[in-house]
Amino acid sequence: MEVVFRVNANELDINFLESIKQLFKEKEIYINISTKNKNMSETDYLLSNPANASRLLKAIDNIEKNKDKLIYKKLEDLEDLG
């Protein structure tokens, strides 16, 4: 399982650590800390994680292969359903 927490360092406190301990209980975990490069685009950031990049690229490929099966809706059409 992979979980990504995106927080400001100033927000880290004992409650955050306790919630991680509760979430993963007796499991061994790996903690990787990185900072976002201010010059990095959102796309570059999403693709910087290999697992995430693989999922995104497969989804893009799936859309490209099935363009004729896609259904396009305007936001207004979806709002009318609610």
C-alpha positions as CSV (number, residue, x, y, z in Angstrom):
1,M,0.0,0.0,0.0
2,E,1.2,3.5,-0.8
3,V,-0.1,6.6,1.0
4,V,1.1,10.1,0.2
5,F,0.6,12.9,2.8
6,R,1.2,16.4,1.4
7,V,1.7,18.8,4.3
8,N,3.6,21.9,5.3
9,A,6.4,21.1,7.7
10,N,4.8,23.6,10.2
11,E,1.7,21.3,10.3
12,L,3.6,18.3,11.6
13,D,2.9,17.5,15.2
14,I,2.5,14.6,17.6
15,N,-1.1,14.1,16.4
16,F,0.1,13.5,12.9
17,L,2.6,10.9,14.0
18,E,0.0,9.2,16.2
19,S,-2.4,9.0,13.3
20,I,0.2,7.4,11.1
21,K,1.0,4.9,13.9
22,Q,-2.7,4.1,14.2
23,L,-3.2,3.8,10.5
24,F,-0.3,1.3,10.0
25,K,-0.2,-0.3,13.5
26,E,2.3,-3.2,13.6
27,K,3.5,-2.8,10.0
28,E,7.0,-1.7,8.9
29,I,6.8,1.6,7.0
30,Y,9.1,3.6,4.9
31,I,9.1,7.4,5.2
32,N,10.4,9.4,2.3
33,I,10.4,13.2,2.6
34,S,10.8,15.5,-0.4
35,T,10.1,19.1,-1.1
36,K,8.2,20.4,-4.1
37,N,10.4,22.2,-6.5
38,K,8.7,25.6,-7.1
39,N,9.6,25.4,-10.7
40,M,8.1,21.9,-11.1
41,S,4.8,21.8,-12.9
42,E,1.9,19.9,-11.5
43,T,2.3,17.4,-14.3
44,D,6.0,16.9,-13.5
45,Y,5.1,16.5,-9.9
46,L,2.5,13.8,-10.6
47,L,4.8,11.9,-12.9
48,S,7.8,12.1,-10.5
49,N,6.4,9.1,-8.6
50,P,6.9,5.9,-10.7
51,A,3.8,4.1,-9.5
52,N,1.6,7.2,-10.0
53,A,3.2,7.9,-13.4
54,S,2.5,4.3,-14.5
55,R,-1.2,4.6,-13.5
56,L,-1.6,8.0,-15.2
57,L,0.1,6.9,-18.4
58,K,-2.1,3.8,-18.6
59,A,-5.2,5.9,-18.1
60,I,-4.1,8.3,-20.9
61,D,-3.4,5.4,-23.2
62,N,-6.8,3.9,-22.4
63,I,-8.5,7.2,-23.3
64,E,-6.5,7.4,-26.5
65,K,-7.5,3.9,-27.5
66,N,-11.2,4.4,-26.7
67,K,-11.9,8.0,-27.8
68,D,-14.8,6.8,-29.9
69,K,-16.5,5.3,-26.8
70,L,-16.2,8.4,-24.6
71,I,-19.3,10.4,-23.6
72,Y,-18.9,14.1,-23.4
73,K,-21.0,16.2,-21.1
74,K,-21.1,19.8,-20.3
75,L,-20.8,20.8,-16.6
76,E,-24.3,22.3,-16.8
77,D,-25.7,18.9,-17.9
78,L,-24.2,17.2,-14.8
79,E,-25.5,20.0,-12.5
80,D,-29.0,19.4,-13.8
81,L,-28.9,15.8,-12.6
82,G,-28.3,16.8,-9.0
